[in-house]
Amino acid sequence: MRISKEKKDKISEQILALLYSTNPKPLFTLHIAKEIARDEEFVKKLLLELKEKKMVVEIKKNIKGIPYLKRSRWKISDAVYDIYKKHQTR
């Protein structure tokens, strides 16, 4: 099944909105997928695309600085957070 670019963009917007609402707490890919009711692999693909566009930041270490072996946490980038914040205050 193919998903149109328009629908992918809408889902990406949902991801960004979720990360904005939980900022500064980063979320695991699994939690993002559960929250927006999408497949984890699909969400990971979208997150990697957003990372390339510098819209999200991937965190590959836990709080103690130990690298994760198979998972990542994600948070919205500071620049995108500022843009969202400006639109929310209007």
Rosetta blueprint (number, residue, H / E / L):
1 M L
2 R L
3 I L
4 S L
5 K H
6 E H
7 K H
8 K H
9 D H
10 K H
11 I H
12 S H
13 E H
14 Q H
15 I H
16 L H
17 A H
18 L H
19 L H
20 Y H
21 S H
22 T H
23 N L
24 P L
25 K L
26 P L
27 L E
28 F E
29 T H
30 L H
31 H H
32 I H
33 A H
34 K H
35 E H
36 I H
37 A L
38 R L
39 D L
40 E H
41 E H
42 F H
43 V H
44 K H
45 K H
46 L H
47 L H
48 L H
49 E H
50 L H
51 K H
52 E H
53 K L
54 K L
55 M L
56 V E
57 V E
58 E E
59 I E
60 K L
61 K E
62 N L
63 I L
64 K L
65 G L
66 I L
67 P E
68 Y L
69 L L
70 K L
71 R L
72 S L
73 R E
74 W E
75 K E
76 I E
77 S L
78 D H
79 A H
80 V H
81 Y H
82 D H
83 I H
84 Y H
85 K H
86 K H
87 H H
88 Q H
89 T L
90 R L
